[in-house]
């Protein structure tokens, strides 16, 4: 049985719009500014080349705060709109990091960050390097943990930073057990090439913030007990 010409037109239209939707559904989300915990929206000027198309960008993960959120009462109740736990040191730290990658490598790096949500369809797969801060106080959902697992199994790289002491380490460990229930967290040996490619790093230690500089290490030390 042959499909009449009118039928071909209808089928073609559906194929066109279906393809267009699929392409749009997987395109990287455009850059957007968010307010941070320390910085108001617009308080840090955008670099003149912030719209430049590059091969790499610093992607920061947004996430809901957990039960031990240290910013409770000071943050935005809607964590998807910034001024939340995930925006510690944002966006200045992201742009400093990007400047360093530009200076120390030949990678074509974007001058501004990219905020990524694990709830936002497949956008995370557009960003091969993903960063999260304050992960000792986050509250990722089961769906977000499953998406993060899939992202990592596809070859994504996840860097977690800025969590201190036994409680925060336990929160992070329990979260990662939901991401990889079959894999333990292991230390990378000091002799690994990761610590000797650009700089020779013979020791790793906690770098405390200004508020804790006088009193020493934050909470119960940088090695959880």
N, C-alpha and C positions, 0 to 999 in steps of 0.2 A: 504494500500500500504506500503510495506516495503522499507526502504532506503537501497540500496546496500552497501556492506562493504566499497567501495571506498568513498561513501557519508558519512559513519560514521567517516572515517578517517578525511575527510575535516571538518566535523562538530566539531570533537574533537579538531582539531588544532585551529579552530576559538574560541572554548570555552576556550582552554588553554591560548591563547594569550589575549583573552578578559579579563580573570580572572587575568592574570599577569599584564596587563595594569591597571586594577582597583586597584589591591593591590599596585602597584608602585605609582599610582596617589594619594593614600591616606597615603603613608608613610611619616613620618616627614622629613623635609628637613635637610640635614646634617649641622653641625656647620660650619660657615664661618666667618672669620674676616673681619671687615669693618673699614675704617678710620673714626674718629670722628671729631667734630668741634675743640676740644682742643688737640686731640692726633693723631699723625700720625700712619699709619698702622705699626704694629710691635714694636711700642715704649713701649708697656706694654707687658712683657713676658707672655706667656701662662702658666697657672698652670700645674704641671706635670700630674695631673689627669683629664685634660680637656676632654679627650675622654671617660671617665667613663660613663657607662650606669646608669642612675639614675631615680628616680620616679618623680622628679620635676626640672624644669629649669625656670630661669628668662627670660621671653619672652618680647622683646621690639618691639613695632610696628613702622615700617617705613611708612612714609606718605608724600604726596606732600606739600610743603609750601603754605600758603595762601597769600592774598593780602598785609598783614601787616608783612611779613617775616622780622624779625629783623636781619637776617644774609644775606640779599640780597646783592650780590656783593662779599661776602666772602665765600659763600658756593659752593658746586658742583652743576652745573646746572642739572645734572642727579641725582635726589634725591634717586634713587634706588641703587646707588653705594656708599653711605655714605658721610661723610663731609657735611651733610645737617641738617636742623632744628631738625629732629628727633634724631640726634646723640649728643645732648647736654649732657655733663658729661659722655659720652660713651667712652670706656666700663668700666671705673673704678667704676662708681656708681653701675652698674649692679652687678659687682663682690663683691663689699662691701656688698650690700644687700644680696647676696647669702651666703656670709660668716656669716652674722648675723642670717639668717634662720637656717643655719647649727648649729650655736652655741646655739640658743635659743629653738630649737625644735628637734624632733627626725626624721624629714623628711629627706629622702635621697636626697640631693640637688646637682645638677651639679655645678661645680665651674665656668663655663663660661655661658655667655648669649646666647640667641637664637633670631635672628632677623626674624621678621614675616611681611609678606606683605598681605594685604587683597586682593590684585590682584592675588595672587599666588594660584589659584585653591582652594583647601580645607585645605591647610596646617594650617591655624589658628586654626582649630578644634583639632589639635594635642596638643595644648598648653592651658591648662585650666586657666592660669593666664597671663594676658596681661597688659603691661605697656606702657604708652606714655607720652612724655615730650613736653613742649612748645605747648600744645594744644590750647592756646589762639592765636596762629599764624598759625595753620595748615590749610590745604585746601582740606580736604577729599572730594572725589567725591560722587555722588549719589550712584554709585555701591558699593563703599567702605562703605558708611553709611548703606546700606542694608545688606552687609555681616556682619558688626559689630553688627547690630541688631539681625541677625540670630544667631551669635555666642553667644550673651548674653542670648537670649531666650533658647538656648540649655544648659545653665548653666555656661557659661564662666564668668570669673571675670575680670573687666577692671579697672585699676587704672590710673588716669590722674594726672599730676603733673606739677608744675613750670609755672604757668601763673598768672599774676598780673594786678590788676586794672580794670576799667570799660570796656575799649575797648576789652581787651583780654577775660574777662568774657563774654561779649556779643557774641564774635566770638564763644566761646565754647558752650554757650547756644544755639545759632542758629544751630550749628552743631549737637548737641544732639537732637534738635527738629526734625532734619531729620532722626536721628536714631530711636527715640521714639516720634513721633508727638503727641501721646496720653498720654504722661506721663511727669509731671513736675519734675524738679530737686528739691529735698528736703534735708534739713539738717538732719544728724543723731544726735540724742540727745546726750549730753555729758555723760549721764548715761548709754548709750548703752554698752553692753559687749565688743564690738569691741575696746573700749578705756580703758578697765580694765581687759583684759585677761592676757597679759604679763606685761604691765606696767599700772599704774593708771595715766591717762592723764585727768586732770581736766580743761584744757583750750587749745584752739587751736589758733595759731597765725602765722603770716607770718615770715618765716626765710629768710632774704634778703641775696643776694650774697655779696661778698667782695666789689664790686664796689659801692654798695648802702649802705654799713654799716655806713659810715660817714654821709650820707644825710638822713638816716632813711628809711621808707618804700618806696618801688619802686612805681612809678607812683602815683595814687591817693588813696593808701591804700589797705589793704588786704580785706576790706569789700567793694565791689563795690557799688557805689552810682549812 
